[in-house]
Amino acid sequence: MRKLCPNFEKVDGLETVLEVPIPEDMWTSIGSSGSNRWQNLRALMRAQHKSLPSQSHLSASTNNEFLALLKLVGCPFIPLQVQSDHTLTRPFQGSSIEASSAKYIVQQYIAAIGGVGAMDSLKSMYAVGQVRMSGSEMRQGGETVKPIGRAEVGGFVLWQKNPNLWHFELVVSGFKVSAGSDGKVAWNQSSSQLSHANQGPPRPLRRFFQGLDPRCTANLFIDAVCVGEKTINNEDCFLLKLDTAHDILEAQNTSHTEIIRHTVWGYFSQRTGLLIKFEDTKLVRMKPAKGNDSVFWETSMESVIEDYRYVNGINIAHGGKTVAILYRYGMAHNHQRRIEETWRIEEIDFNICGLSMDCFLPPSDLKREQHGLEQVG
């Protein structure tokens, strides 16, 4: 991963620190010389308004569509608030067999990760990784969809601090999306669009549950139920399920969208106790401006989690693969699209010194938007 760009104006000048580290193959693909690559990368990040050529960038036809797909796979939120500053416990008494089994499985997971003491010693986190994405164009619902075209490469950086403070940036092929939480509101933005505040209280990033934040994972599934067993990649697993309550979904609705359901599953190895697969499905109804006909969007995402390694006494996953299938139906629509992401963690560390609140401030345009709403109210 490339973190620095040489100073091409002064040979002995300081190098420029890249906001988001990028893979070497991305760096070499955007120019023939060092200065040319730097100019091209800077131009991409500053002005991303031209239409994309067909059959490129996850088979998206425009920049806005490509950035929407990056947000979908790269930095979506899960529907629930999750305690992030300490590991939760729940009594077994009074619980159903399914709920008690889930609590026991989560206890085994905590032990496999490193134990409560090790997890509760974590106050902050930093991670750098690289991704490789490929996608399909929109196809008829009955057709088999497979990724086509070349894969897009990129990198990401994630900062997290207790409680509910985090900031994430992802650059793929020179296009950037980001998301964050200042403890009061969660937001996301892209390099060509204004910031957007999400409805309801701040929620964690889905990427936390791809092996990066085991404490959030344990706290998420402590209230799940065990619904059976399943074999994933020749590994016998317990299957835990968590349905999002209707009132929580209602708080996330907007004037144009209604979230009908959002369900999360976790597959925990019977042999090691570790999380092997994280899966969730979300069904959203787009409210029509006129009439009663609606269009439905259903997103199904599966993340296989691999390559666990100990870092400061915590067992952290260092790689995996996500497959997202996006369905659109209703009003004569019946289409689907498939997007695949393979990721690898290059660096991760905990309890970062000097990580202040300034690192988690929301974008300035979001602050202006909130101030305007307060004035109107």
C-alpha positions in Angstrom: 0.0 0.0 0.0 1.3 3.4 -0.9 0.9 6.0 1.9 3.2 8.8 0.6 3.6 10.7 -2.7 7.0 12.1 -3.5 7.5 15.9 -3.8 7.9 16.3 -7.5 8.6 20.1 -7.3 11.4 19.8 -4.8 13.7 16.8 -4.7 14.5 17.3 -1.1 11.0 18.4 -0.1 8.7 16.6 2.3 6.6 13.9 0.8 2.8 14.3 0.7 0.8 11.9 3.0 -2.1 10.4 1.2 -5.4 10.7 3.1 -6.2 7.1 2.2 -3.4 4.6 1.4 -3.9 3.1 -2.1 -2.6 -0.2 -3.6 0.5 -0.1 -5.8 -1.4 -1.4 -8.8 -3.9 1.4 -8.5 -1.0 3.9 -8.4 0.7 2.5 -11.5 -2.6 2.2 -13.5 -3.3 6.0 -13.4 -0.2 7.2 -15.2 3.2 6.5 -16.7 5.4 8.6 -14.4 5.3 9.6 -10.8 4.3 13.2 -11.4 1.8 12.2 -14.0 0.1 9.7 -11.6 -0.1 12.4 -8.8 -1.7 14.9 -11.2 -4.2 12.3 -12.5 -5.1 11.2 -9.0 -5.5 14.8 -7.8 -7.7 15.6 -10.8 -9.9 12.5 -10.2 -10.5 13.5 -6.6 -11.3 17.1 -7.4 -13.6 16.7 -10.4 -15.6 13.6 -11.0 -18.5 14.7 -13.1 -17.9 13.2 -16.6 -19.9 10.2 -17.7 -18.1 6.9 -17.4 -17.5 4.7 -20.5 -19.8 1.7 -20.7 -18.7 -1.6 -19.2 -16.4 0.0 -16.7 -16.3 0.8 -13.0 -18.6 -2.0 -11.7 -20.5 -1.7 -15.0 -22.0 1.6 -13.9 -23.1 4.0 -16.6 -22.4 7.3 -14.6 -20.2 8.5 -11.8 -23.1 8.9 -9.5 -24.3 5.3 -10.1 -20.7 4.1 -9.5 -20.5 6.1 -6.2 -23.9 4.7 -5.1 -22.6 1.2 -5.6 -19.4 2.0 -3.7 -21.6 3.2 -0.8 -23.7 0.1 -1.0 -20.9 -2.4 -0.6 -18.1 -0.2 0.9 -19.7 1.7 3.8 -23.3 0.7 4.6 -24.7 0.9 8.2 -26.4 -1.9 10.0 -29.9 -1.1 11.4 -29.1 -1.4 15.1 -27.3 0.7 17.7 -24.5 -1.4 19.3 -22.7 -0.7 22.6 -19.1 -0.1 21.7 -17.3 0.8 24.9 -17.6 -2.5 26.9 -18.7 -6.1 26.4 -22.3 -6.8 27.3 -23.6 -9.7 29.3 -27.2 -11.1 29.5 -28.6 -13.6 32.1 -29.6 -17.0 30.8 -32.6 -17.3 33.2 -35.9 -16.5 31.7 -34.7 -16.9 28.1 -35.9 -19.3 25.5 -33.8 -22.3 24.5 -32.9 -20.5 21.2 -31.9 -17.2 23.0 -29.9 -19.1 25.7 -28.1 -21.1 23.0 -27.2 -17.8 21.3 -25.8 -16.3 24.5 -23.7 -19.4 25.1 -22.4 -19.3 21.5 -21.5 -15.6 21.9 -19.6 -16.5 25.1 -17.6 -19.0 23.1 -16.9 -16.4 20.5 -15.6 -13.9 23.1 -13.3 -16.6 24.5 -12.0 -17.4 21.0 -11.3 -13.7 20.3 -9.2 -13.2 23.4 -11.6 -12.8 26.4 -13.6 -10.0 28.0 -10.5 -8.4 29.6 -8.6 -8.1 26.3 -11.6 -6.7 24.5 -12.6 -4.2 27.1 -9.0 -2.9 27.2 -9.6 -1.4 23.7 -10.4 2.3 23.6 -9.7 3.1 20.0 -8.7 1.4 16.7 -7.0 2.2 13.4 -7.1 -0.1 10.3 -5.8 0.2 6.8 -6.8 -2.2 4.1 -7.1 -2.7 0.4 -10.1 -3.9 -1.7 -10.8 -5.3 -5.1 -14.3 -4.9 -6.5 -16.1 -6.2 -9.6 -19.7 -5.9 -10.7 -22.4 -6.9 -13.2 -24.7 -4.7 -15.1 -28.5 -4.7 -14.3 -30.0 -8.0 -15.6 -33.5 -9.4 -15.8 -34.5 -11.0 -12.5 -34.5 -14.5 -13.8 -31.1 -14.4 -15.4 -27.9 -15.5 -13.8 -25.7 -12.5 -12.9 -22.0 -12.6 -12.8 -19.4 -9.9 -12.5 -18.1 -8.7 -15.8 -15.2 -6.4 -16.9 -12.1 -5.6 -15.0 -11.8 -5.4 -11.3 -11.5 -2.0 -9.6 -8.9 -1.7 -6.9 -8.7 0.7 -3.9 -7.8 1.2 -0.3 -9.5 2.3 2.9 -8.7 3.7 6.3 -10.8 3.4 9.4 -10.5 5.2 12.8 -12.7 4.3 15.8 -12.9 5.6 19.4 -15.3 4.8 22.2 -18.1 5.6 22.4 -19.7 5.7 19.0 -17.0 7.8 17.3 -15.7 6.5 14.0 -14.5 7.7 10.6 -14.1 5.7 7.4 -12.8 6.6 3.9 -12.7 4.4 0.9 -10.9 5.2 -2.4 -11.6 2.9 -5.4 -10.1 3.9 -8.9 -9.7 7.4 -7.7 -13.3 7.9 -6.5 -13.9 8.4 -2.8 -16.8 7.7 -0.4 -16.7 8.2 3.3 -18.8 7.8 6.4 -18.6 8.7 10.0 -20.2 9.2 13.4 -19.6 12.0 15.9 -21.5 10.2 18.6 -24.7 12.1 17.8 -25.3 11.6 14.1 -24.1 9.1 11.5 -23.4 10.4 8.0 -22.0 9.5 4.6 -20.7 11.4 1.5 -18.9 11.0 -1.8 -16.4 13.0 -3.7 -19.1 14.5 -6.0 -22.1 14.7 -3.7 -23.1 16.6 -0.6 -23.1 14.8 2.8 -26.2 13.0 4.0 -27.2 12.5 7.6 -28.8 9.2 8.4 -32.1 9.0 10.2 -32.3 7.9 13.8 -29.4 7.5 16.3 -25.9 6.8 15.1 -25.3 3.2 14.0 -22.1 1.3 13.3 -20.5 0.5 10.0 -21.2 -2.9 8.5 -17.4 -3.3 8.0 -16.9 -3.5 11.7 -18.6 -6.9 11.7 -16.3 -8.3 9.0 -13.9 -9.3 11.7 -12.5 -5.9 12.6 -14.5 -5.1 15.8 -15.1 -8.3 17.8 -16.6 -6.4 20.8 -19.3 -4.9 18.6 -20.0 -8.3 17.0 -20.4 -9.9 20.4 -22.7 -7.1 21.6 -24.8 -7.3 18.4 -25.5 -11.1 18.7 -26.0 -11.2 22.5 -29.7 -10.6 21.8 -30.0 -13.0 18.8 -31.5 -16.4 18.7 -29.9 -19.7 17.5 -32.0 -21.0 14.5 -29.9 -24.0 13.5 -26.6 -25.2 12.0 -25.1 -24.9 8.6 -21.8 -25.8 6.9 -19.8 -22.9 5.5 -16.6 -23.8 3.5 -16.5 -27.2 5.2 -16.8 -25.6 8.6 -19.8 -26.7 10.8 -21.4 -23.5 12.2 -24.1 -22.4 14.5 -26.5 -19.9 12.8 -27.6 -16.9 14.9 -30.4 -14.6 13.7 -31.4 -11.1 14.7 -34.5 -9.3 13.4 -34.7 -5.6 13.6 -37.7 -4.3 15.6 -40.4 -2.4 13.7 -40.0 0.8 15.7 -36.3 0.9 15.0 -36.9 0.6 11.3 -39.5 3.3 11.4 -37.0 5.7 12.9 -34.8 5.2 9.8 -37.6 5.8 7.3 -37.6 9.0 5.1 -40.2 10.8 3.2 -39.3 8.8 0.1 -38.4 5.4 1.6 -39.9 2.8 3.9 -37.7 0.0 5.4 -39.9 -3.0 5.6 -37.3 -5.4 7.1 -33.6 -5.8 7.9 -32.4 -9.1 9.2 -28.8 -10.1 10.3 -27.3 -13.6 10.5 -24.0 -14.7 12.0 -22.3 -18.1 11.4 -20.1 -19.1 14.2 -17.7 -22.0 13.9 -18.5 -25.0 16.1 -14.7 -25.9 16.1 -13.1 -22.5 16.8 -15.9 -20.3 18.1 -15.0 -17.6 15.5 -17.4 -15.7 13.2 -17.0 -17.3 9.8 -19.8 -15.5 7.9 -21.8 -12.3 8.4 -25.0 -11.9 6.3 -27.9 -9.4 6.2 -30.9 -8.6 4.0 -32.7 -5.4 3.7 -36.0 -4.7 1.9 -36.9 -1.0 1.1 -40.1 0.3 -0.5 -39.7 3.5 -2.6 -42.7 5.6 -2.0 -44.3 6.9 -5.3 -44.9 10.6 -5.7 -48.4 9.8 -7.1 -50.5 6.7 -7.0 -50.0 3.5 -5.1 -47.5 1.6 -7.3 -44.2 1.1 -5.5 -40.8 0.0 -6.5 -39.0 -2.4 -4.0 -35.2 -2.6 -3.6 -33.9 -5.7 -1.8 -30.2 -5.9 -0.9 -28.7 -9.3 0.1 -25.1 -9.2 1.4 -22.9 -12.1 2.5 -19.4 -11.7 3.9 -17.1 -14.7 4.4 -14.5 -13.8 7.0 -11.0 -15.4 7.0 -7.4 -15.2 8.1 -7.7 -14.6 11.8 -4.5 -13.4 13.5 -3.7 -12.1 17.0 -3.0 -8.4 17.4 -2.2 -7.2 20.9 -4.0 -10.3 22.3 -7.2 -9.8 20.1 -8.0 -12.3 17.3 -8.7 -10.1 14.3 -9.8 -11.3 10.8 -7.4 -10.0 8.1 -9.3 -10.9 4.9 -12.5 -12.0 3.4 -15.0 -11.6 0.5 -18.4 -9.9 0.3 -21.0 -10.7 -2.3 -23.9 -8.2 -2.6 -27.0 -8.9 -4.8 -29.3 -5.9 -5.4 -32.9 -6.7 -6.6 -35.3 -4.2 -8.0 -38.9 -5.1 -8.7 -42.4 -3.6 -8.9 -44.0 -1.4 -11.6 -42.8 -3.7 -14.4 -39.3 -3.7 -12.9 -37.6 -7.1 -12.3 -33.8 -6.6 -12.3 -30.8 -7.6 -10.3 -27.2 -6.7 -10.1 -24.2 -8.5 -8.4 -21.2 -6.8 -6.8 -18.2 -8.6 -5.3 -15.6 -7.2 -3.0 -12.4 -8.9 -1.8 -10.6 -7.2 1.0 -7.3 -7.6 2.9 -6.2 -5.8 6.1 -2.7 -4.4 5.8 -2.3 -2.7 9.2 -4.4 -2.6 12.4 -3.6 -1.2 15.8 -5.4 -0.4 19.0 -5.4 2.4 21.7 -4.1 5.1 19.4 -2.5 8.1 21.1 -3.6 11.6 20.2 -7.0 10.6 18.6 -9.1 13.6 19.5 -12.7 14.6 18.8 -11.4 16.7 15.9 -10.8 13.5 14.0 -14.5 12.7 14.0 -16.1 16.1 13.1 -18.9 15.8 10.5 -18.3 17.5 7.1 -18.9 21.2 7.0 -21.9 21.0 4.5 -23.6 18.6 6.9 -23.1 21.1 9.8 -24.6 23.9 7.6 -27.6 21.7 6.8 -28.2 20.9 10.5 -27.9 24.6 11.4 -30.4 25.5 8.7 -32.9 22.9 10.1 -32.4 24.3 13.6 -33.2 27.8 12.3 -36.3 26.6 10.5 -37.5 24.7 13.6 
